[in-house]
């Protein structure tokens, strides 16, 4: 079974956490997309990952590391081309040379850090390739096919240089002769402009084999200097030399490509190290910014969270100027039931549990004061909002459809979170289904947390019973005064007095009836309130008997 579905990721706002992981390199971003959870039997690997984050947090020059990694260009396609014997071009060698410069700089910045103690984070030197790309050892961030690569290339270039020099000298001499002979100016395009009225000069030029008319305008005839036979021979020779140079440069590039190919495995190791270091830096920054802690990983299938926070909700609450109330929960029992008023934060508590568990299993620090976590094979959450239009299922039908699939896997170490099971059906059947599911889950291996309005669904002694503290120790008259002065802000005012912390209860008789209390505070007719209390007591006595 899949550890966590895309739907669950969105339901618990784990995507909000993943968005806070911001690697700076293309390698790190690719690695982030491939992140996988650590599953049961992988406790040792997860603890090592968390230790790496801890060591990253202790690294003083993290900003320098981030800066270097941000400048490392993704050359994956180039290295693959070299591996496949596709001859690389000059630009690609320039980029590879700079890649090596950057990883050397990264290795230098890692010295003194505990990160180098991990084999998969070590930068493998590729000095041999660097020497080939920088044969003069000038340590410049440029690349050129140097003469040092080939004696033949050096000779070709020398001959090319001499030939170009001869052509230049010959053309310069011809220009000088023409200039002296006709007393004319020669422009930068080696053109001579002769006024159409200067018939004598035009006649002389027509007889000169070194000049040929190339155009005219309304005032002048335009003449261009013609090459001599010697210049033609030299230029033909130069073209052949250039072809030889290109062929020899191609051979040099083939040799250098092979040198890159020989270092392919080391290059891949370095890319993997860069990816992991980039992600670790992102995880460390996330941990700092969210005030998260290193969870304790255990082989026991438990989940202990002290003052846990749902990051997205916390951010929203703080933006509204209110204080966020963290939640503490200890899930050692196979089944835990949570009761409380609808506005009591039960759904947020479920999502927080799933979010922290998922974050830990993806190798992240978790937003709480303390956490001890045993790994799960899967995380499943049902919040009653999974209606499937495509399949024509009602909210209740879709809920049961998902529950059916997950119950087939609860023999494994899973984390099952159900919010208000069977809310979409009548109370009698809803109570029966809820109690039956809870009884079933008590015999399974998964940790299950179920929120419910139904009393007496968690009568089994093995079930942990929690309730949202709710409206305890409050001044009713004070709230009423506030409600009277601001009737349009009723829910907002009441929510300020809600205590979202979870407390243990010994039996369902202790569960406070916050719904009736809230209705009373909000000004519901007293006669209705009294009737509701009377009916509640009657139903309670009926159930207890």
C-alpha positions in Angstrom: 0.0 0.0 0.0 1.2 3.5 -0.8 2.6 5.3 2.3 0.6 8.5 1.7 -1.6 9.6 -1.2 -1.6 12.9 -2.9 -5.1 13.4 -1.5 -3.9 12.8 2.0 -1.0 15.1 1.5 -3.4 17.9 0.7 -5.9 17.1 3.4 -3.3 17.3 6.2 -1.5 20.3 4.5 1.7 18.3 4.2 2.1 20.1 0.8 2.4 23.3 2.9 5.5 21.9 4.6 7.0 20.6 1.4 6.6 24.1 -0.1 8.8 25.4 2.7 11.7 23.2 1.5 13.6 25.3 -0.9 16.8 23.8 -2.4 18.7 26.3 -4.5 20.2 24.1 -7.2 18.5 22.2 -10.0 20.1 19.0 -8.6 18.5 19.7 -5.2 15.1 20.5 -6.8 15.1 17.3 -8.7 16.1 15.4 -5.6 13.2 17.0 -3.6 10.7 15.6 -6.2 12.0 12.1 -5.6 11.9 12.3 -1.7 10.6 9.1 -0.3 9.5 8.2 3.3 11.5 6.1 5.7 9.3 3.0 6.4 9.4 0.5 9.3 12.8 -1.3 9.4 14.5 1.9 8.1 14.8 3.5 11.6 18.6 3.5 11.4 18.7 5.3 8.0 16.1 7.8 9.2 18.1 8.5 12.4 21.2 9.1 10.2 19.3 11.6 8.1 18.1 13.5 11.2 21.7 13.5 12.5 22.8 15.0 9.2 20.3 17.8 9.7 21.6 18.3 13.2 25.1 18.6 11.9 24.0 20.9 9.1 22.4 23.2 11.8 25.8 23.2 13.6 27.7 24.2 10.4 28.7 27.8 10.7 29.2 28.7 7.1 25.8 27.4 5.8 25.3 30.7 3.8 28.6 30.1 2.0 27.6 26.6 1.2 24.2 27.7 -0.1 25.9 30.4 -2.3 28.3 27.9 -3.9 25.5 25.3 -4.6 23.3 28.0 -6.1 26.0 28.7 -8.7 26.4 25.0 -9.7 24.8 24.6 -13.1 22.8 21.5 -14.0 25.0 19.7 -16.6 23.3 16.3 -16.4 22.5 16.2 -20.1 26.1 17.2 -21.0 27.6 14.4 -18.8 25.1 11.9 -20.3 26.2 13.0 -23.8 29.9 12.4 -22.8 28.9 9.0 -21.5 27.3 8.2 -24.8 30.4 9.3 -26.8 28.7 12.4 -28.2 31.6 14.8 -28.8 31.2 17.9 -26.6 31.6 21.4 -27.8 33.7 24.3 -26.5 30.8 25.8 -24.5 30.2 22.5 -22.8 33.8 22.2 -21.8 33.7 25.7 -20.4 30.7 24.8 -18.3 32.3 21.6 -17.1 35.4 23.5 -16.1 33.3 25.9 -14.0 31.4 23.0 -12.6 34.7 21.6 -11.3 35.7 25.0 -9.9 32.4 25.1 -8.0 32.6 21.6 -6.5 36.3 22.3 -5.5 35.0 25.4 -3.7 32.2 23.4 -2.1 34.7 20.8 -0.9 36.8 23.6 0.6 33.7 25.1 2.4 32.8 21.6 3.8 36.2 21.2 5.5 35.8 21.4 9.3 32.1 20.4 9.0 30.8 17.2 10.5 29.0 16.6 7.1 32.2 15.3 5.5 32.1 12.3 7.9 29.1 10.9 5.9 30.3 9.0 2.8 27.4 10.0 0.6 28.1 13.7 1.3 31.8 13.6 0.4 33.0 15.4 -2.7 35.2 13.2 -4.9 38.2 15.1 -6.4 38.4 15.1 -10.2 41.7 16.7 -10.5 42.8 14.7 -13.5 40.0 16.1 -15.6 40.6 19.6 -14.3 44.3 19.4 -15.4 43.2 18.4 -18.9 40.7 21.3 -19.1 43.3 23.7 -17.8 46.6 22.5 -19.3 48.4 25.8 -18.5 47.2 25.7 -14.9 46.1 29.4 -15.2 43.0 28.7 -13.0 40.9 31.0 -15.2 37.2 30.4 -15.6 37.5 30.3 -19.3 38.1 27.5 -21.8 40.0 27.4 -25.0 41.4 24.6 -27.1 45.0 25.3 -26.2 48.0 24.5 -28.5 49.2 22.3 -25.6 46.6 19.7 -26.4 48.3 18.7 -29.7 51.7 19.3 -31.3 50.0 18.9 -34.7 47.4 21.5 -33.7 50.2 23.8 -32.6 52.0 23.5 -35.9 48.8 24.0 -37.9 48.0 27.2 -36.0 51.5 28.4 -36.5 51.3 27.9 -40.2 47.8 29.5 -40.2 49.2 32.5 -38.4 52.1 32.9 -40.9 49.8 32.6 -43.8 47.4 35.2 -42.4 50.4 37.4 -41.9 51.5 37.0 -45.5 48.1 37.8 -46.8 47.8 40.9 -44.6 51.2 42.1 -45.8 50.5 41.5 -49.4 47.1 43.3 -49.2 48.6 46.2 -47.3 51.3 46.6 -50.0 48.7 46.5 -52.8 46.6 49.2 -51.0 49.7 51.3 -50.6 50.6 51.0 -54.3 47.0 51.8 -55.4 46.9 54.8 -53.1 50.2 56.2 -54.3 49.5 55.5 -58.0 46.1 57.2 -58.1 46.3 59.5 -55.1 43.0 58.3 -53.7 41.6 57.3 -50.3 40.7 53.7 -49.6 37.9 53.1 -47.0 37.6 50.4 -44.5 35.8 48.1 -46.9 38.8 48.4 -49.3 36.7 50.6 -51.7 37.7 53.6 -53.8 35.1 56.2 -54.7 35.7 58.0 -58.0 33.6 61.0 -59.1 31.7 60.3 -62.3 33.1 63.6 -63.7 36.7 62.4 -63.3 36.8 60.7 -66.7 40.6 60.6 -66.9 41.0 58.7 -63.6 38.1 56.4 -64.6 39.9 55.6 -67.8 43.2 54.8 -66.0 41.5 52.5 -63.5 39.7 50.6 -66.2 43.1 49.5 -67.5 44.3 48.4 -64.0 43.9 44.7 -63.3 44.0 45.3 -59.5 40.8 47.3 -59.5 37.2 46.3 -60.4 34.0 48.3 -60.3 31.7 46.9 -57.7 28.9 49.5 -57.7 27.9 53.1 -58.1 25.7 55.9 -56.7 24.4 59.1 -58.2 27.9 60.8 -57.7 30.5 58.1 -57.7 31.7 54.9 -59.2 32.8 52.4 -56.6 35.9 50.2 -57.2 37.2 47.4 -55.1 40.8 46.1 -54.9 41.1 42.7 -56.6 43.3 40.0 -55.2 46.5 39.1 -56.9 47.2 35.5 -57.9 49.6 35.3 -55.0 46.9 36.4 -52.6 44.4 33.9 -54.1 46.9 31.1 -53.6 47.6 32.2 -50.0 43.8 32.4 -49.2 43.2 28.9 -50.7 46.0 27.6 -48.6 44.5 29.3 -45.5 41.1 27.7 -46.1 42.8 24.2 -46.2 44.7 25.1 -43.0 41.4 26.1 -41.3 39.9 22.8 -42.3 42.9 20.9 -40.9 42.6 23.0 -37.7 38.9 22.1 -37.3 39.6 18.5 -37.8 42.4 18.5 -35.2 40.2 20.5 -32.8 37.5 17.9 -33.2 40.0 15.2 -32.3 41.0 17.2 -29.2 37.4 17.6 -28.3 36.9 13.8 -28.8 39.9 13.1 -26.4 38.5 15.6 -23.8 35.1 14.1 -24.1 36.5 10.7 -23.3 38.3 12.2 -20.3 34.9 13.4 -19.1 33.5 10.0 -19.7 36.3 8.4 -17.6 35.2 10.6 -14.7 31.5 9.9 -15.1 31.1 7.8 -12.0 32.8 10.3 -9.8 30.8 13.2 -11.4 27.6 11.3 -10.6 28.7 10.8 -7.0 29.4 14.5 -6.7 26.0 15.4 -8.2 24.3 13.1 -5.7 26.3 14.7 -2.8 25.4 18.2 -4.1 21.7 17.2 -4.2 21.7 15.8 -0.7 23.7 18.7 0.8 21.3 21.1 -0.9 18.3 19.3 0.6 19.9 19.1 4.0 20.5 22.9 3.9 16.8 23.4 3.0 15.7 21.0 5.8 17.9 22.9 8.3 16.5 26.3 7.3 13.0 24.8 7.5 13.7 23.5 11.0 15.0 26.9 12.2 12.2 29.0 10.6 9.4 26.7 12.0 11.0 26.2 15.4 11.0 22.4 14.8 12.9 19.8 16.8 14.6 16.5 16.0 12.2 13.6 16.7 13.2 10.5 18.6 12.8 7.5 16.3 11.8 4.2 18.0 11.1 0.7 16.8 7.9 0.7 18.9 4.7 1.6 17.1 3.9 4.7 19.1 3.4 8.4 18.6 4.2 10.9 21.3 3.8 14.6 20.6 4.4 17.3 23.2 3.0 20.8 22.2 2.6 19.9 18.6 1.7 22.6 16.1 -0.1 22.5 12.7 2.1 24.9 10.8 -0.5 26.2 8.4 -3.2 26.8 11.0 -0.6 28.3 13.4 0.4 30.8 10.7 -3.2 31.7 10.0 -4.0 32.1 13.7 -1.0 34.3 14.3 -1.9 36.5 11.3 -5.2 37.1 12.9 -3.5 38.4 16.0 -4.4 35.4 18.2 -2.3 32.9 20.2 -2.0 29.4 18.8 -2.6 26.6 21.4 -0.3 23.6 20.8 -1.5 20.1 21.4 0.0 17.3 23.4 -1.0 13.7 22.6 0.4 10.3 23.5 -0.7 7.5 21.2 0.5 4.2 22.7 -2.9 2.5 22.6 -4.1 1.0 19.3 -7.2 3.2 19.4 -7.8 6.7 20.7 -11.1 8.4 20.7 -11.4 12.2 20.9 -14.6 14.0 21.8 -15.5 17.7 21.9 -17.6 20.4 20.3 -17.5 20.9 16.6 -15.5 24.1 17.0 -13.1 22.3 19.4 -10.3 21.8 17.0 -10.5 18.0 16.7 -10.0 18.1 12.9 -6.9 20.3 13.3 -5.6 17.9 16.0 -6.0 14.9 13.6 -4.3 16.8 10.7 -1.5 17.9 13.1 -0.8 14.3 14.1 -0.7 13.2 10.5 1.4 16.1 9.5 4.0 15.6 12.2 4.2 11.8 11.5 4.6 12.4 7.8 7.3 15.0 8.3 9.3 12.7 10.5 9.1 9.8 8.1 10.3 12.1 5.3 13.3 12.9 7.3 12.3 16.4 8.6 12.4 18.0 12.0 8.9 18.3 13.4 7.0 21.4 14.8 6.6 20.6 18.4 8.5 20.7 21.7 9.2 16.9 21.8 8.3 13.9 19.6 8.9 10.2 19.8 7.7 8.4 16.7 7.5 4.8 15.6 7.4 4.4 11.8 4.2 3.5 10.0 3.6 1.6 6.8 0.9 4.1 5.7 -1.0 7.2 6.8 -4.7 7.5 6.2 -7.0 10.3 7.1 -10.8 10.7 6.6 -12.2 14.1 7.3 -15.7 13.6 5.8 -15.1 15.8 2.8 -14.3 13.2 0.2 -17.5 13.2 -1.8 -16.8 11.7 -5.3 -18.8 13.4 -8.0 -17.2 11.2 -10.7 -18.3 8.0 -9.0 -21.6 9.4 -7.9 -20.9 8.7 -4.2 -22.4 10.7 -1.3 -20.2 12.0 1.4 -21.0 9.0 3.6 -20.6 6.6 0.7 -17.2 8.0 -0.3 -16.2 7.8 3.4 -17.1 4.2 3.7 -15.5 3.4 0.4 -12.2 4.8 1.6 -12.5 3.2 5.0 -13.2 -0.3 3.4 -9.9 -0.1 1.6 -7.9 1.1 4.6 -9.3 -1.5 7.0 -7.9 -4.2 4.7 -4.4 -2.9 5.6 -4.7 -2.2 9.3 -2.9 -5.4 10.2 0.2 -3.5 9.2 1.8 -0.7 11.2 -0.4 2.1 9.9 -1.7 5.4 11.2 -5.5 5.7 10.7 -7.2 9.1 11.5 -11.0 9.4 11.1 -12.9 12.6 11.8 -16.5 12.1 12.8 -17.1 8.7 11.2 -20.6 8.2 9.8 -21.6 11.8 10.2 -23.5 11.6 6.9 -26.1 9.1 8.1 -28.8 8.9 10.8 -27.6 9.0 14.4 -28.6 5.5 15.4 -26.9 3.8 12.5 -24.0 6.3 12.7 -23.5 5.3 16.4 -23.6 1.6 15.5 -21.1 1.9 12.7 -18.7 4.0 14.7 -18.7 1.7 17.6 -18.3 -1.4 15.4 -15.3 0.2 13.6 -13.7 1.2 16.9 -14.1 -2.3 18.2 -12.6 -3.8 15.1 -9.6 -1.4 15.2 -8.8 -2.4 18.8 -7.7 -5.8 17.5 -5.6 -4.4 14.7 -1.9 -3.3 14.6 -2.5 0.2 13.3 -2.6 3.2 15.6 -6.1 4.7 15.1 -7.4 8.1 16.2 -11.1 8.7 15.8 -13.1 11.8 16.7 -16.8 11.4 17.4 -19.8 13.0 18.9 -21.3 9.7 19.9 -21.0 8.8 23.6 -20.2 5.3 24.7 -18.6 4.3 21.5 -15.2 3.9 23.3 -16.3 1.7 26.2 -13.5 -0.8 25.8 -10.8 -0.4 28.5 -8.0 -0.7 25.9 -9.2 2.5 24.2 -7.6 5.8 25.2 -10.3 8.4 25.7 -9.5 12.1 25.1 -11.6 15.2 25.0 -10.9 18.7 23.8 -10.8 20.8 27.0 -13.3 23.2 25.5 -15.0 25.9 27.5 -13.6 25.3 30.9 -13.1 27.8 33.7 -14.7 30.7 31.8 -16.7 33.6 33.0 -20.1 33.1 31.3 -21.3 36.6 32.2 -18.2 38.2 30.6 -18.8 36.3 27.4 -22.4 37.2 27.4 -21.6 40.9 27.7 -19.2 40.7 24.8 -21.8 38.8 22.7 -24.4 41.5 23.4 -22.0 44.3 22.5 -20.8 42.5 19.3 -23.6 40.1 18.2 -22.2 39.7 14.7 -18.9 38.3 16.0 -20.4 35.6 18.1 -18.4 32.6 16.9 -15.2 34.6 16.9 -15.7 35.7 20.5 -16.6 32.2 21.7 -13.6 30.7 19.8 -11.2 33.0 21.8 -12.2 31.1 25.0 -11.9 27.6 23.5 -9.1 25.5 25.0 -8.1 23.1 22.2 -5.8 21.0 24.4 -6.6 17.3 24.8 -7.2 15.9 28.2 -7.7 12.2 29.3 -11.1 11.1 30.5 -11.9 7.9 32.3 -15.4 7.5 30.9 -17.8 9.2 28.6 -19.9 10.7 31.5 -17.0 13.2 32.0 -17.4 14.6 28.5 -18.6 18.2 28.6 -21.6 19.2 26.5 -20.0 22.3 25.0 -22.5 22.3 22.1 -25.4 23.1 24.5 -23.2 25.5 26.4 -22.2 27.3 23.2 -25.8 27.4 22.1 -26.8 29.0 25.4 -24.0 31.6 25.2 -25.0 32.4 21.7 -28.5 33.3 22.9 -30.6 30.3 21.8 -34.1 30.3 23.4 -33.9 29.2 27.1 -36.9 26.9 26.7 -35.1 25.0 23.9 -31.9 24.8 25.9 -33.8 23.3 28.9 -35.6 20.8 26.6 -32.3 19.8 25.1 -30.7 19.1 28.5 -33.8 17.1 29.6 -33.7 15.0 26.4 -29.9 14.5 26.8 -30.3 13.2 30.4 -33.2 10.9 29.3 -31.2 9.5 26.4 -28.2 9.1 28.7 -30.1 7.1 31.2 -31.6 4.9 28.5 -28.1 4.1 27.1 -26.6 3.5 30.6 -29.5 1.2 31.6 
